[in-house]
C-alpha cells in the first residue's frame, strides 16, 4: 500500500510540467509489483490507492474552476476505475504463477489489460476522459517516434510490456527473461518517424489575446473580443492565408448579433485573410461551441465541438445532480449540444483539421480529420479557467503527440497560453508563453498521407485489451477445468 501511494504520486512527475519521463517506467513497474500475489480485494485496494495518489495530484487543476467537489468527483471516479483494472491484472498474475506456460505471455497479457483499462476510462461514463494515458509520458523521450506507428495507446502497451517483462525477469532471477523487454526497447527507440509527404506550406497568423476569458473573470460585454482585436493589430496588412483566434475569442454570437458580425467582417478586410474564430452560437434551439471560418461577408464554414465537457459545458442528468448539489450545479449555466459537422475546413484550396479544446484528447475527432484529408491541424483552446496550473502544459503534450501520430503540423492557439506551432515530429517551431499577449505569422508545412497510428486508432485499444481479456478468461476456465479433472482423478485413485 505504501509503495502504491508513492508510485502513484511519483507518476505525476513524468508528465508536464516536470516531464521526467523515466520516472514513468519506475512507477509502472512498482504498480505491477504491488499486484503480484495479491488477493482480488487487496488488488483493488492497492490499485485504488495508486490511482488516487496519481489522479488527485495530476488533476488538481480541476479545482480551480468550481472548487474541490468536481475535482474529488472526477479524480475519485478515475481512481475507482483504475482500481477495478488492477483486479484483472492481479488475476493475470495469479494465473501466470500457477502455470509455467502462461508466465511466458504474462507481460503481454498484463500490458493488454492495462490498455483495456485506459480504453474504458477514455470512453465511459459520459464519453469518458482519455486524459493522462501512460503513453503521453513519452512525448519527450527517445521512444516517441513509435507513436506515428502505434499511437498513444500503442505506446502505453509497449511501455507496460517493457515494465512487466523486466519485473518478471527480476522475480524469476532469469536474465533471459529480460530479452523481450530489450528487444522492444531497441525496436521502439530505433524505429523512425513514419514519413508523410510535405505538399506545401500555409501562412497562418495566430493571436493570443490574453483577455478576461475565464468563466468567473470580471469582464464587460465584448471584453474578450476587444482583447483579440487589439492583439491582432500588428498583423494587419501582412500576407497570410488564415488568421486563427482561440476558443471563446468572440464573447457574443456573431450569427445573431449584427454588430459582432460587422466587427468580424471588418477584421477580415483589415487582415486581408479569412479568420477562424470561436463563439457560443445558438441554432435551431440548441447552443454549440462553434468554430467559425469568417469571410469578408459573414461565416463561410462552421464546426461545432464534438465532445462538450460534462459538468463544464453541460450537465448530464441534470435533474439528478441538481438534487445532490443544487448550488454547485446551478453555477453551470452552459448547456452545449454535441456537434455533428465534420472537424475539417477548406481554406484557399487547403484543408485544415480542427479540434476545440478538450476534443484534442479524443481519437475519433483527430482521426476523422486526417481521413477527410486534413493537411495540418488547428487546435483552439481556452485555458483561462486553469491559470496558475500545469493544465495547459498537459494539454500541449497531447497536442504534440497528435502531431507525431498524424504526421501533421499542429497550430495550438490559446486565449491565455501557452500557444505553440508544433512540427510533425513533435518539436516546437514557435511559442507564445502563458499569460502574455502576442501575435505571430508562421509558415506552416502541410502534409498528406495516413500514418499507421491514424489507421489503427479505432482498433488498437479494443483489440489489444479485448485479446488480453479473452486470454484471461480462457486461461481461467482452462485452469479451473484442469484442477477439477485432476481432483477427480485423484479421487478415483484413492478409491
Secondary structure, DSSP 8 states (H G I E B T S, - for coil): -HHHHHHHHHHGGGSTTT--THHHHHHHHHHHHTTTT--HHHHHHHHHHHHHHHHHHHTGGGHHHH-HHHHHHHHHHHHHHHHHHHHHHHHHHHHHHH-HHHHTTHHHHHHHHHHHHHHHHTTTTTT----S-GGGGGTTSTTGGGHHHHHHHHHHHHHHHHHHHHHHHHHHT-GGGGHHHHHHHHHHHH------EEEEEEEEEEEE---S-STT----TTHHHHHHHHHHGGGTTS--SEEE--TT---S-TTT-HHHHHHHHHHHHHHTSEEEEEEEEEETTEEEEEEEEEETTEEEEEEE-SS--BTTTB-TTHHHHHHH-HHHHHT----B----S-SEEEETTEEEEEEEGGGGG-HHHHHHHHHTT-SEEEEEE--GGGTTSSHHHHHHHHHHHHHHHHT--EEEEESSS-EEEE-TTS-EEEEE-TT--EEEEEEEEEEE---HHHHHHHHHHHHHHHHHHHHHHHHHHHHHHHHHHHHHHHHHHH-
